[in-house]
Amino acid sequence: MKLFFIVSLFVYSINADEYISSDLEPLTDEIINAINALNTIWKAGKNFDGSNKIEMDKLIVTHEETFNQHFTNKTYSTKLREHTPETFDARVVWPNCTSIGKVYDQKKGYPSWIYAAVGSIADRLCIQTGAEIDVEATVEQIIRSNGGFNSKYNSANIGQAFNYWSKKGIFTVKSSKDSSCLPLSSKCNQNDFKLDKYYKVTVESPDIWLDKMRDIMVNGPLPAYMEVYSDFPSYKSGVYQSVSHRFLGMHNVKLIGWGVENGVHYWLVTNSWGTEWGNEGFARIRIQRATFGVQSSMPSVTFELVKTPSAIPKLYQQDQLFCLA
């Protein structure tokens, strides 16, 4: 693929008269009809089992946060960039890593950042080491401990979590009973689980969009934040590009690949709004400069297994514990 490919993706823009009214409420029949009347490159429809009573403040951040967390830039060579394929799907490339294709659900009021963060670590740990993580169990115990993340709905910064793991490292944990026994929870005794392995975590951020693509190809899915507008909750099919000016807040998703539909280039995205939303929980979002922020840092993690006993921390926090499936 040539370098001019990615440049051509940013040329398209929507005319001012192709936006829906900002007065339309999310998830209503009125907003769905208004979106579809534009006959754009995607279709709206009823999500969340047809309900328009979803508490959107539990799904997205309703206030501004500093999501841009700057990590060391990771740049791939021009030669590697030029070999980026036109389509890619991490679920197909790594079928044994089932966390990549799993859609999680924020119905409990848990924030999107924790599913994107824990999910991408689970994906990449599986790809790089073969270890499979129980994402739901890990999310539950991190929410319970709330160590340094401020997990009130979506008020945390996803970069804060990756900074924490890069400083502290992570442990994989084996349960000697069943998955309902979470480390150090009221359901467990100290002997009900044991530490498995300890990994140092390195966090970098791919530089340009072709580097982000290459990073996904080499290491696995990337977590990303996006601006959410009033039309996005009604996304159903096609390649999404916002047709609304009404800003609802910020949200975290996972980029698991990319492709082309009718000449339109898109990111393949895993959301955390359950399988009743979108295309069974997935979305195709147009690749353009503003979609995930011009300067947005997408944490790219790699792991180093620590085998020397003296180099393994004797003390740990629950937020470092990732439950093995």
C-alpha positions as protocol buffer text, in pm:
chain_id: "A"
residue {
  index: 1
  type: MET
  ca { x: 0 y: 0 z: 0 }
}
residue {
  index: 2
  type: LYS
  ca { x: 138 y: 341 z: -96 }
}
residue {
  index: 3
  type: LEU
  ca { x: 177 y: 633 z: 141 }
}
residue {
  index: 4
  type: PHE
  ca { x: -69 y: 848 z: -55 }
}
residue {
  index: 5
  type: PHE
  ca { x: -345 y: 605 z: 50 }
}
residue {
  index: 6
  type: ILE
  ca { x: -376 y: 741 z: 401 }
}
residue {
  index: 7
  type: VAL
  ca { x: -356 y: 1103 z: 287 }
}
residue {
  index: 8
  type: SER
  ca { x: -653 y: 1053 z: 58 }
}
residue {
  index: 9
  type: LEU
  ca { x: -868 y: 944 z: 352 }
}
residue {
  index: 10
  type: PHE
  ca { x: -877 y: 1290 z: 507 }
}
residue {
  index: 11
  type: VAL
  ca { x: -1010 y: 1483 z: 209 }
}
residue {
  index: 12
  type: TYR
  ca { x: -1380 y: 1407 z: 253 }
}
residue {
  index: 13
  type: SER
  ca { x: -1599 y: 1640 z: 460 }
}
residue {
  index: 14
  type: ILE
  ca { x: -1971 y: 1677 z: 520 }
}
residue {
  index: 15
  type: ASN
  ca { x: -2154 y: 1984 z: 394 }
}
residue {
  index: 16
  type: ALA
  ca { x: -2324 y: 2200 z: 657 }
}
residue {
  index: 17
  type: ASP
  ca { x: -2671 y: 2108 z: 532 }
}
residue {
  index: 18
  type: GLU
  ca { x: -2600 y: 1735 z: 579 }
}
residue {
  index: 19
  type: TYR
  ca { x: -2618 y: 1748 z: 958 }
}
residue {
  index: 20
  type: ILE
  ca { x: -2922 y: 1657 z: 1164 }
}
residue {
  index: 21
  type: SER
  ca { x: -3083 y: 1898 z: 1410 }
}
residue {
  index: 22
  type: SER
  ca { x: -2912 y: 1928 z: 1749 }
}
residue {
  index: 23
  type: ASP
  ca { x: -3255 y: 1927 z: 1912 }
}
residue {
  index: 24
  type: LEU
  ca { x: -3311 y: 1559 z: 1836 }
}
residue {
  index: 25
  type: GLU
  ca { x: -3269 y: 1329 z: 2135 }
}
residue {
  index: 26
  type: PRO
  ca { x: -3039 y: 1024 z: 2111 }
}
residue {
  index: 27
  type: LEU
  ca { x: -3195 y: 682 z: 2040 }
}
residue {
  index: 28
  type: THR
  ca { x: -3539 y: 821 z: 1946 }
}
residue {
  index: 29
  type: ASP
  ca { x: -3731 y: 734 z: 1630 }
}
residue {
  index: 30
  type: GLU
  ca { x: -3699 y: 1098 z: 1525 }
}
residue {
  index: 31
  type: ILE
  ca { x: -3318 y: 1095 z: 1525 }
}
residue {
  index: 32
  type: ILE
  ca { x: -3308 y: 756 z: 1349 }
}
residue {
  index: 33
  type: ASN
  ca { x: -3540 y: 882 z: 1075 }
}
residue {
  index: 34
  type: ALA
  ca { x: -3342 y: 1206 z: 1037 }
}
residue {
  index: 35
  type: ILE
  ca { x: -3012 y: 1020 z: 1001 }
}
residue {
  index: 36
  type: ASN
  ca { x: -3147 y: 777 z: 742 }
}
residue {
  index: 37
  type: ALA
  ca { x: -3314 y: 1059 z: 548 }
}
residue {
  index: 38
  type: LEU
  ca { x: -2965 y: 1193 z: 469 }
}
residue {
  index: 39
  type: ASN
  ca { x: -2891 y: 870 z: 277 }
}
residue {
  index: 40
  type: THR
  ca { x: -2532 y: 881 z: 396 }
}
residue {
  index: 41
  type: ILE
  ca { x: -2275 y: 598 z: 410 }
}
residue {
  index: 42
  type: TRP
  ca { x: -2427 y: 437 z: 720 }
}
residue {
  index: 43
  type: LYS
  ca { x: -2766 y: 343 z: 859 }
}
residue {
  index: 44
  type: ALA
  ca { x: -2924 y: 414 z: 1195 }
}
residue {
  index: 45
  type: GLY
  ca { x: -3160 y: 179 z: 1374 }
}
residue {
  index: 46
  type: LYS
  ca { x: -3300 y: 74 z: 1710 }
}
residue {
  index: 47
  type: ASN
  ca { x: -3036 y: -39 z: 1958 }
}
residue {
  index: 48
  type: PHE
  ca { x: -3044 y: -160 z: 2319 }
}
residue {
  index: 49
  type: ASP
  ca { x: -3349 y: -376 z: 2243 }
}
residue {
  index: 50
  type: GLY
  ca { x: -3535 y: -72 z: 2115 }
}
residue {
  index: 51
  type: SER
  ca { x: -3507 y: 120 z: 2441 }
}
residue {
  index: 52
  type: ASN
  ca { x: -3452 y: 497 z: 2441 }
}
residue {
  index: 53
  type: LYS
  ca { x: -3423 y: 508 z: 2820 }
}
residue {
  index: 54
  type: ILE
  ca { x: -3054 y: 412 z: 2839 }
}
residue {
  index: 55
  type: GLU
  ca { x: -2867 y: 635 z: 3084 }
}
residue {
  index: 56
  type: MET
  ca { x: -2610 y: 780 z: 2847 }
}
residue {
  index: 57
  type: ASP
  ca { x: -2402 y: 928 z: 3131 }
}
residue {
  index: 58
  type: LYS
  ca { x: -2323 y: 570 z: 3235 }
}
residue {
  index: 59
  type: LEU
  ca { x: -2199 y: 486 z: 2887 }
}
residue {
  index: 60
  type: ILE
  ca { x: -1990 y: 793 z: 2806 }
}
residue {
  index: 61
  type: VAL
  ca { x: -1814 y: 1077 z: 2981 }
}
residue {
  index: 62
  type: THR
  ca { x: -2048 y: 1374 z: 2997 }
}
residue {
  index: 63
  type: HIS
  ca { x: -1775 y: 1622 z: 3085 }
}
residue {
  index: 64
  type: GLU
  ca { x: -1435 y: 1709 z: 2945 }
}
residue {
  index: 65
  type: GLU
  ca { x: -1136 y: 1503 z: 3057 }
}
residue {
  index: 66
  type: THR
  ca { x: -771 y: 1514 z: 2960 }
}
residue {
  index: 67
  type: PHE
  ca { x: -755 y: 1188 z: 2769 }
}
residue {
  index: 68
  type: ASN
  ca { x: -437 y: 1270 z: 2580 }
}
residue {
  index: 69
  type: GLN
  ca { x: -169 y: 1082 z: 2768 }
}
residue {
  index: 70
  type: HIS
  ca { x: 169 y: 1117 z: 2601 }
}
residue {
  index: 71
  type: PHE
  ca { x: 383 y: 807 z: 2591 }
}
residue {
  index: 72
  type: THR
  ca { x: 709 y: 749 z: 2407 }
}
residue {
  index: 73
  type: ASN
  ca { x: 641 y: 766 z: 2035 }
}
residue {
  index: 74
  type: LYS
  ca { x: 674 y: 439 z: 1847 }
}
residue {
  index: 75
  type: THR
  ca { x: 758 y: 478 z: 1479 }
}
residue {
  index: 76
  type: TYR
  ca { x: 782 y: 198 z: 1226 }
}
residue {
  index: 77
  type: SER
  ca { x: 1009 y: 219 z: 924 }
}
residue {
  index: 78
  type: THR
  ca { x: 877 y: 346 z: 591 }
}
residue {
  index: 79
  type: LYS
  ca { x: 936 y: 1 z: 445 }
}
residue {
  index: 80
  type: LEU
  ca { x: 705 y: -163 z: 702 }
}
residue {
  index: 81
  type: ARG
  ca { x: 439 y: 106 z: 650 }
}
residue {
  index: 82
  type: GLU
  ca { x: 434 y: 43 z: 276 }
}
residue {
  index: 83
  type: HIS
  ca { x: 352 y: -324 z: 339 }
}
residue {
  index: 84
  type: THR
  ca { x: 35 y: -245 z: 532 }
}
residue {
  index: 85
  type: PRO
  ca { x: -255 y: -439 z: 372 }
}
residue {
  index: 86
  type: GLU
  ca { x: -580 y: -276 z: 268 }
}
residue {
  index: 87
  type: THR
  ca { x: -783 y: -492 z: 508 }
}
residue {
  index: 88
  type: PHE
  ca { x: -703 y: -649 z: 845 }
}
residue {
  index: 89
  type: ASP
  ca { x: -904 y: -821 z: 1120 }
}
residue {
  index: 90
  type: ALA
  ca { x: -726 y: -925 z: 1440 }
}
residue {
  index: 91
  type: ARG
  ca { x: -1002 y: -1178 z: 1516 }
}
residue {
  index: 92
  type: VAL
  ca { x: -908 y: -1370 z: 1202 }
}
residue {
  index: 93
  type: VAL
  ca { x: -532 y: -1344 z: 1250 }
}
residue {
  index: 94
  type: TRP
  ca { x: -539 y: -1460 z: 1615 }
}
residue {
  index: 95
  type: PRO
  ca { x: -850 y: -1683 z: 1642 }
}
residue {
  index: 96
  type: ASN
  ca { x: -726 y: -1850 z: 1961 }
}
residue {
  index: 97
  type: CYS
  ca { x: -727 y: -1518 z: 2147 }
}
residue {
  index: 98
  type: THR
  ca { x: -1102 y: -1502 z: 2205 }
}
residue {
  index: 99
  type: SER
  ca { x: -1090 y: -1177 z: 2404 }
}
residue {
  index: 100
  type: ILE
  ca { x: -1029 y: -990 z: 2076 }
}
residue {
  index: 101
  type: GLY
  ca { x: -1375 y: -1071 z: 1946 }
}
residue {
  index: 102
  type: LYS
  ca { x: -1559 y: -1051 z: 2280 }
}
residue {
  index: 103
  type: VAL
  ca { x: -1807 y: -766 z: 2323 }
}
residue {
  index: 104
  type: TYR
  ca { x: -1845 y: -645 z: 2680 }
}
residue {
  index: 105
  type: ASP
  ca { x: -2137 y: -456 z: 2830 }
}
residue {
  index: 106
  type: GLN
  ca { x: -2139 y: -143 z: 3048 }
}
residue {
  index: 107
  type: LYS
  ca { x: -2487 y: -209 z: 3185 }
}
residue {
  index: 108
  type: LYS
  ca { x: -2345 y: -235 z: 3537 }
}
residue {
  index: 109
  type: GLY
  ca { x: -2236 y: 126 z: 3508 }
}
residue {
  index: 110
  type: TYR
  ca { x: -1868 y: 35 z: 3471 }
}
residue {
  index: 111
  type: PRO
  ca { x: -1664 y: 278 z: 3257 }
}
residue {
  index: 112
  type: SER
  ca { x: -1562 y: 215 z: 2897 }
}
residue {
  index: 113
  type: TRP
  ca { x: -1195 y: 281 z: 2973 }
}
residue {
  index: 114
  type: ILE
  ca { x: -1167 y: -27 z: 3191 }
}
residue {
  index: 115
  type: TYR
  ca { x: -1301 y: -259 z: 2922 }
}
residue {
  index: 116
  type: ALA
  ca { x: -1079 y: -102 z: 2655 }
}
residue {
  index: 117
  type: ALA
  ca { x: -773 y: -107 z: 2883 }
}
residue {
  index: 118
  type: VAL
  ca { x: -812 y: -454 z: 3037 }
}
residue {
  index: 119
  type: GLY
  ca { x: -939 y: -590 z: 2706 }
}
residue {
  index: 120
  type: SER
  ca { x: -639 y: -468 z: 2505 }
}
residue {
  index: 121
  type: ILE
  ca { x: -398 y: -603 z: 2767 }
}
residue {
  index: 122
  type: ALA
  ca { x: -580 y: -939 z: 2754 }
}
residue {
  index: 123
  type: ASP
  ca { x: -560 y: -939 z: 2373 }
}
residue {
  index: 124
  type: ARG
  ca { x: -192 y: -854 z: 2361 }
}
residue {
  index: 125
  type: LEU
  ca { x: -89 y: -1081 z: 2647 }
}
residue {
  index: 126
  type: CYS
  ca { x: -256 y: -1370 z: 2463 }
}
residue {
  index: 127
  type: ILE
  ca { x: -90 y: -1277 z: 2133 }
}
residue {
  index: 128
  type: GLN
  ca { x: 255 y: -1230 z: 2286 }
}
residue {
  index: 129
  type: THR
  ca { x: 259 y: -1507 z: 2550 }
}
residue {
  index: 130
  type: GLY
  ca { x: -40 y: -1736 z: 2491 }
}
residue {
  index: 131
  type: ALA
  ca { x: -194 y: -1651 z: 2831 }
}
residue {
  index: 132
  type: GLU
  ca { x: -573 y: -1608 z: 2824 }
}
residue {
  index: 133
  type: ILE
  ca { x: -725 y: -1353 z: 3063 }
}
residue {
  index: 134
  type: ASP
  ca { x: -1075 y: -1355 z: 3209 }
}
residue {
  index: 135
  type: VAL
  ca { x: -1157 y: -992 z: 3131 }
}
residue {
  index: 136
  type: GLU
  ca { x: -1489 y: -982 z: 3320 }
}
residue {
  index: 137
  type: ALA
  ca { x: -1334 y: -1121 z: 3641 }
}
residue {
  index: 138
  type: THR
  ca { x: -1040 y: -882 z: 3613 }
}
residue {
  index: 139
  type: VAL
  ca { x: -1270 y: -584 z: 3557 }
}
residue {
  index: 140
  type: GLU
  ca { x: -1480 y: -682 z: 3860 }
}
residue {
  index: 141
  type: GLN
  ca { x: -1186 y: -696 z: 4095 }
}
residue {
  index: 142
  type: ILE
  ca { x: -1029 y: -373 z: 3969 }
}
residue {
  index: 143
  type: ILE
  ca { x: -1361 y: -193 z: 4013 }
}
residue {
  index: 144
  type: ARG
  ca { x: -1384 y: -330 z: 4368 }
}
residue {
  index: 145
  type: SER
  ca { x: -1036 y: -216 z: 4463 }
}
residue {
  index: 146
  type: ASN
  ca { x: -1051 y: 116 z: 4272 }
}
residue {
  index: 147
  type: GLY
  ca { x: -683 y: 167 z: 4344 }
}
residue {
  index: 148
  type: GLY
  ca { x: -576 y: 497 z: 4192 }
}
residue {
  index: 149
  type: PHE
  ca { x: -815 y: 489 z: 3897 }
}
residue {
  index: 150
  type: ASN
  ca { x: -1118 y: 688 z: 4025 }
}
residue {
  index: 151
  type: SER
  ca { x: -1363 y: 461 z: 3847 }
}
residue {
  index: 152
  type: LYS
  ca { x: -1681 y: 667 z: 3908 }
}
residue {
  index: 153
  type: TYR
  ca { x: -1850 y: 596 z: 3575 }
}
residue {
  index: 154
  type: ASN
  ca { x: -1606 y: 721 z: 3308 }
}
residue {
  index: 155
  type: SER
  ca { x: -1420 y: 981 z: 3511 }
}
residue {
  index: 156
  type: ALA
  ca { x: -1081 y: 809 z: 3480 }
}
residue {
  index: 157
  type: ASN
  ca { x: -824 y: 871 z: 3211 }
}
residue {
  index: 158
  type: ILE
  ca { x: -728 y: 555 z: 3023 }
}
residue {
  index: 159
  type: GLY
  ca { x: -371 y: 684 z: 3013 }
}
residue {
  index: 160
  type: GLN
  ca { x: -370 y: 690 z: 3393 }
}
residue {
  index: 161
  type: ALA
  ca { x: -431 y: 315 z: 3399 }
}
residue {
  index: 162
  type: PHE
  ca { x: -152 y: 237 z: 3152 }
}
residue {
  index: 163
  type: ASN
  ca { x: 88 y: 466 z: 3339 }
}
residue {
  index: 164
  type: TYR
  ca { x: 6 y: 271 z: 3654 }
}
residue {
  index: 165
  type: TRP
  ca { x: 75 y: -67 z: 3494 }
}
residue {
  index: 166
  type: SER
  ca { x: 395 y: 58 z: 3330 }
}
residue {
  index: 167
  type: LYS
  ca { x: 525 y: 156 z: 3675 }
}
residue {
  index: 168
  type: LYS
  ca { x: 391 y: -138 z: 3877 }
}
residue {
  index: 169
  type: GLY
  ca { x: 380 y: -424 z: 3626 }
}
residue {
  index: 170
  type: ILE
  ca { x: 109 y: -689 z: 3625 }
}
residue {
  index: 171
  type: PHE
  ca { x: 61 y: -1036 z: 3772 }
}
residue {
  index: 172
  type: THR
  ca { x: -141 y: -1315 z: 3614 }
}
residue {
  index: 173
  type: VAL
  ca { x: -344 y: -1498 z: 3879 }
}
residue {
  index: 174
  type: LYS
  ca { x: -469 y: -1855 z: 3899 }
}
residue {
  index: 175
  type: SER
  ca { x: -781 y: -1941 z: 4094 }
}
residue {
  index: 176
  type: SER
  ca { x: -783 y: -2279 z: 4265 }
}
residue {
  index: 177
  type: LYS
  ca { x: -1163 y: -2281 z: 4279 }
}
residue {
  index: 178
  type: ASP
  ca { x: -1398 y: -2119 z: 4026 }
}
residue {
  index: 179
  type: SER
  ca { x: -1426 y: -1793 z: 3839 }
}
residue {
  index: 180
  type: SER
  ca { x: -1663 y: -1646 z: 4101 }
}
residue {
  index: 181
  type: CYS
  ca { x: -1374 y: -1641 z: 4346 }
}
residue {
  index: 182
  type: LEU
  ca { x: -1194 y: -1314 z: 4279 }
}
residue {
  index: 183
  type: PRO
  ca { x: -856 y: -1236 z: 4438 }
}
residue {
  index: 184
  type: LEU
  ca { x: -888 y: -1089 z: 4788 }
}
residue {
  index: 185
  type: SER
  ca { x: -1267 y: -1053 z: 4757 }
}
residue {
  index: 186
  type: SER
  ca { x: -1514 y: -1151 z: 5027 }
}
residue {
  index: 187
  type: LYS
  ca { x: -1575 y: -1475 z: 4837 }
}
residue {
  index: 188
  type: CYS
  ca { x: -1212 y: -1585 z: 4861 }
}
residue {
  index: 189
  type: ASN
  ca { x: -966 y: -1696 z: 5121 }
}
residue {
  index: 190
  type: GLN
  ca { x: -598 y: -1613 z: 5079 }
}
residue {
  index: 191
  type: ASN
  ca { x: -530 y: -1972 z: 4966 }
}
residue {
  index: 192
  type: ASP
  ca { x: -802 y: -1970 z: 4701 }
}
residue {
  index: 193
  type: PHE
  ca { x: -573 y: -1812 z: 4443 }
}
residue {
  index: 194
  type: LYS
  ca { x: -205 y: -1791 z: 4365 }
}
residue {
  index: 195
  type: LEU
  ca { x: 17 y: -1560 z: 4166 }
}
residue {
  index: 196
  type: ASP
  ca { x: 119 y: -1714 z: 3835 }
}
residue {
  index: 197
  type: LYS
  ca { x: 364 y: -1487 z: 3650 }
}
residue {
  index: 198
  type: TYR
  ca { x: 487 y: -1130 z: 3677 }
}
residue {
  index: 199
  type: TYR
  ca { x: 537 y: -907 z: 3372 }
}
residue {
  index: 200
  type: LYS
  ca { x: 699 y: -573 z: 3327 }
}
residue {
  index: 201
  type: VAL
  ca { x: 485 y: -353 z: 3104 }
}
residue {
  index: 202
  type: THR
  ca { x: 621 y: -113 z: 2843 }
}
residue {
  index: 203
  type: VAL
  ca { x: 384 y: 149 z: 2706 }
}
residue {
  index: 204
  type: GLU
  ca { x: 448 y: 340 z: 2384 }
}
residue {
  index: 205
  type: SER
  ca { x: 225 y: 527 z: 2141 }
}
residue {
  index: 206
  type: PRO
  ca { x: 233 y: 467 z: 1765 }
}
residue {
  index: 207
  type: ASP
  ca { x: 299 y: 794 z: 1587 }
}
residue {
  index: 208
  type: ILE
  ca { x: 108 y: 838 z: 1260 }
}
residue {
  index: 209
  type: TRP
  ca { x: -196 y: 640 z: 1143 }
}
residue {
  index: 210
  type: LEU
  ca { x: 10 y: 396 z: 937 }
}
residue {
  index: 211
  type: ASP
  ca { x: 216 y: 325 z: 1249 }
}
residue {
  index: 212
  type: LYS
  ca { x: -103 y: 255 z: 1442 }
}
residue {
  index: 213
  type: MET
  ca { x: -207 y: 7 z: 1173 }
}
residue {
  index: 214
  type: ARG
  ca { x: 132 y: -160 z: 1176 }
}
residue {
  index: 215
  type: ASP
  ca { x: 127 y: -180 z: 1555 }
}
residue {
  index: 216
  type: ILE
  ca { x: -211 y: -357 z: 1549 }
}
residue {
  index: 217
  type: MET
  ca { x: -75 y: -602 z: 1289 }
}
residue {
  index: 218
  type: VAL
  ca { x: 231 y: -682 z: 1500 }
}
residue {
  index: 219
  type: ASN
  ca { x: 108 y: -658 z: 1860 }
}
residue {
  index: 220
  type: GLY
  ca { x: -273 y: -664 z: 1858 }
}
residue {
  index: 221
  type: PRO
  ca { x: -570 y: -428 z: 1916 }
}
residue {
  index: 222
  type: LEU
  ca { x: -523 y: -70 z: 2034 }
}
residue {
  index: 223
  type: PRO
  ca { x: -744 y: 113 z: 2285 }
}
residue {
  index: 224
  type: ALA
  ca { x: -862 y: 454 z: 2168 }
}
residue {
  index: 225
  type: TYR
  ca { x: -1093 y: 730 z: 2281 }
}
residue {
  index: 226
  type: MET
  ca { x: -1344 y: 898 z: 2055 }
}
residue {
  index: 227
  type: GLU
  ca { x: -1578 y: 1195 z: 2063 }
}
residue {
  index: 228
  type: VAL
  ca { x: -1940 y: 1078 z: 2079 }
}
residue {
  index: 229
  type: TYR
  ca { x: -2219 y: 1275 z: 1913 }
}
residue {
  index: 230
  type: SER
  ca { x: -2594 y: 1226 z: 1942 }
}
residue {
  index: 231
  type: ASP
  ca { x: -2613 y: 1008 z: 1629 }
}
residue {
  index: 232
  type: PHE
  ca { x: -2359 y: 743 z: 1735 }
}
residue {
  index: 233
  type: PRO
  ca { x: -2586 y: 557 z: 1986 }
}
residue {
  index: 234
  type: SER
  ca { x: -2817 y: 477 z: 1691 }
}
residue {
  index: 235
  type: TYR
  ca { x: -2543 y: 337 z: 1463 }
}
residue {
  index: 236
  type: LYS
  ca { x: -2651 y: 8 z: 1307 }
}
residue {
  index: 237
  type: SER
  ca { x: -2458 y: -66 z: 985 }
}
residue {
  index: 238
  type: GLY
  ca { x: -2232 y: 80 z: 719 }
}
residue {
  index: 239
  type: VAL
  ca { x: -1933 y: 306 z: 779 }
}
residue {
  index: 240
  type: TYR
  ca { x: -2007 y: 557 z: 1052 }
}
residue {
  index: 241
  type: GLN
  ca { x: -1921 y: 924 z: 1017 }
}
residue {
  index: 242
  type: SER
  ca { x: -2093 y: 1173 z: 1244 }
}
residue {
  index: 243
  type: VAL
  ca { x: -2381 y: 1374 z: 1101 }
}
residue {
  index: 244
  type: SER
  ca { x: -2451 y: 1552 z: 1429 }
}
residue {
  index: 245
  type: HIS
  ca { x: -2304 y: 1863 z: 1594 }
}
residue {
  index: 246
  type: ARG
  ca { x: -2445 y: 1766 z: 1936 }
}
residue {
  index: 247
  type: PHE
  ca { x: -2151 y: 1650 z: 2147 }
}
residue {
  index: 248
  type: LEU
  ca { x: -2235 y: 1401 z: 2422 }
}
residue {
  index: 249
  type: GLY
  ca { x: -1892 y: 1322 z: 2565 }
}
residue {
  index: 250
  type: MET
  ca { x: -1586 y: 1099 z: 2535 }
}
residue {
  index: 251
  type: HIS
  ca { x: -1574 y: 722 z: 2507 }
}
residue {
  index: 252
  type: ASN
  ca { x: -1316 y: 443 z: 2487 }
}
residue {
  index: 253
  type: VAL
  ca { x: -1320 y: 165 z: 2227 }
}
residue {
  index: 254
  type: LYS
  ca { x: -1077 y: -91 z: 2081 }
}
residue {
  index: 255
  type: LEU
  ca { x: -941 y: -78 z: 1727 }
}
residue {
  index: 256
  type: ILE
  ca { x: -911 y: -437 z: 1604 }
}
residue {
  index: 257
  type: GLY
  ca { x: -860 y: -381 z: 1231 }
}
residue {
  index: 258
  type: TRP
  ca { x: -958 y: -186 z: 923 }
}
residue {
  index: 259
  type: GLY
  ca { x: -1102 y: -228 z: 577 }
}
residue {
  index: 260
  type: VAL
  ca { x: -1276 y: -71 z: 278 }
}
residue {
  index: 261
  type: GLU
  ca { x: -1647 y: -59 z: 193 }
}
residue {
  index: 262
  type: ASN
  ca { x: -1767 y: 101 z: -132 }
}
residue {
  index: 263
  type: GLY
  ca { x: -1439 y: 287 z: -157 }
}
residue {
  index: 264
  type: VAL
  ca { x: -1461 y: 422 z: 201 }
}
residue {
  index: 265
  type: HIS
  ca { x: -1177 y: 325 z: 436 }
}
residue {
  index: 266
  type: TYR
  ca { x: -1275 y: 242 z: 795 }
}
residue {
  index: 267
  type: TRP
  ca { x: -1152 y: 127 z: 1133 }
}
residue {
  index: 268
  type: LEU
  ca { x: -1304 y: -194 z: 1267 }
}
residue {
  index: 269
  type: VAL
  ca { x: -1403 y: -114 z: 1626 }
}
residue {
  index: 270
  type: THR
  ca { x: -1515 y: -319 z: 1926 }
}
residue {
  index: 271
  type: ASN
  ca { x: -1749 y: -123 z: 2150 }
}
residue {
  index: 272
  type: SER
  ca { x: -1854 y: -204 z: 2510 }
}
residue {
  index: 273
  type: TRP
  ca { x: -2228 y: -137 z: 2484 }
}
residue {
  index: 274
  type: GLY
  ca { x: -2326 y: -503 z: 2451 }
}
residue {
  index: 275
  type: THR
  ca { x: -2428 y: -703 z: 2145 }
}
residue {
  index: 276
  type: GLU
  ca { x: -2766 y: -525 z: 2122 }
}
residue {
  index: 277
  type: TRP
  ca { x: -2586 y: -216 z: 1995 }
}
residue {
  index: 278
  type: GLY
  ca { x: -2456 y: -161 z: 1641 }
}
residue {
  index: 279
  type: ASN
  ca { x: -2348 y: -461 z: 1435 }
}
residue {
  index: 280
  type: GLU
  ca { x: -2365 y: -710 z: 1724 }
}
residue {
  index: 281
  type: GLY
  ca { x: -2143 y: -481 z: 1930 }
}
residue {
  index: 282
  type: PHE
  ca { x: -1900 y: -385 z: 1652 }
}
residue {
  index: 283
  type: ALA
  ca { x: -1879 y: -76 z: 1432 }
}
residue {
  index: 284
  type: ARG
  ca { x: -1699 y: 42 z: 1123 }
}
residue {
  index: 285
  type: ILE
  ca { x: -1585 y: 400 z: 1166 }
}
residue {
  index: 286
  type: ARG
  ca { x: -1450 y: 611 z: 882 }
}
residue {
  index: 287
  type: ILE
  ca { x: -1076 y: 669 z: 891 }
}
residue {
  index: 288
  type: GLN
  ca { x: -1026 y: 1043 z: 906 }
}
residue {
  index: 289
  type: ARG
  ca { x: -809 y: 1272 z: 1109 }
}
residue {
  index: 290
  type: ALA
  ca { x: -1072 y: 1388 z: 1359 }
}
residue {
  index: 291
  type: THR
  ca { x: -1229 y: 1053 z: 1447 }
}
residue {
  index: 292
  type: PHE
  ca { x: -1009 y: 966 z: 1743 }
}
residue {
  index: 293
  type: GLY
  ca { x: -837 y: 1302 z: 1786 }
}
residue {
  index: 294
  type: VAL
  ca { x: -553 y: 1443 z: 1580 }
}
residue {
  index: 295
  type: GLN
  ca { x: -295 y: 1397 z: 1855 }
}
residue {
  index: 296
  type: SER
  ca { x: -457 y: 1115 z: 2050 }
}
residue {
  index: 297
  type: SER
  ca { x: -219 y: 873 z: 2220 }
}
residue {
  index: 298
  type: MET
  ca { x: -323 y: 509 z: 2180 }
}
residue {
  index: 299
  type: PRO
  ca { x: -134 y: 303 z: 2440 }
}
residue {
  index: 300
  type: SER
  ca { x: 60 y: 19 z: 2280 }
}
residue {
  index: 301
  type: VAL
  ca { x: 171 y: -232 z: 2544 }
}
residue {
  index: 302
  type: THR
  ca { x: 436 y: -502 z: 2533 }
}
residue {
  index: 303
  type: PHE
  ca { x: 534 y: -741 z: 2810 }
}
residue {
  index: 304
  type: GLU
  ca { x: 856 y: -880 z: 2956 }
}
residue {
  index: 305
  type: LEU
  ca { x: 830 y: -1193 z: 3170 }
}
residue {
  index: 306
  type: VAL
  ca { x: 1034 y: -1154 z: 3489 }
}
residue {
  index: 307
  type: LYS
  ca { x: 1180 y: -1487 z: 3606 }
}
residue {
  index: 308
  type: THR
  ca { x: 1435 y: -1374 z: 3864 }
}
residue {
  index: 309
  type: PRO
  ca { x: 1268 y: -1412 z: 4209 }
}
residue {
  index: 310
  type: SER
  ca { x: 1449 y: -1112 z: 4356 }
}
residue {
  index: 311
  type: ALA
  ca { x: 1315 y: -890 z: 4076 }
}
residue {
  index: 312
  type: ILE
  ca { x: 950 y: -985 z: 4141 }
}
residue {
  index: 313
  type: PRO
  ca { x: 771 y: -748 z: 4382 }
}
residue {
  index: 314
  type: LYS
  ca { x: 677 y: -901 z: 4716 }
}
residue {
  index: 315
  type: LEU
  ca { x: 388 y: -659 z: 4759 }
}
residue {
  index: 316
  type: TYR
  ca { x: 117 y: -588 z: 4506 }
}
residue {
  index: 317
  type: GLN
  ca { x: -218 y: -417 z: 4464 }
}
residue {
  index: 318
  type: GLN
  ca { x: -535 y: -574 z: 4329 }
}
residue {
  index: 319
  type: ASP
  ca { x: -520 y: -350 z: 4024 }
}
residue {
  index: 320
  type: GLN
  ca { x: -209 y: -544 z: 3915 }
}
residue {
  index: 321
  type: LEU
  ca { x: -387 y: -880 z: 3917 }
}
residue {
  index: 322
  type: PHE
  ca { x: -517 y: -1021 z: 3587 }
}
residue {
  index: 323
  type: CYS
  ca { x: -725 y: -1336 z: 3631 }
}
residue {
  index: 324
  type: LEU
  ca { x: -640 y: -1625 z: 3402 }
}
residue {
  index: 325
  type: ALA
  ca { x: -932 y: -1780 z: 3217 }
}
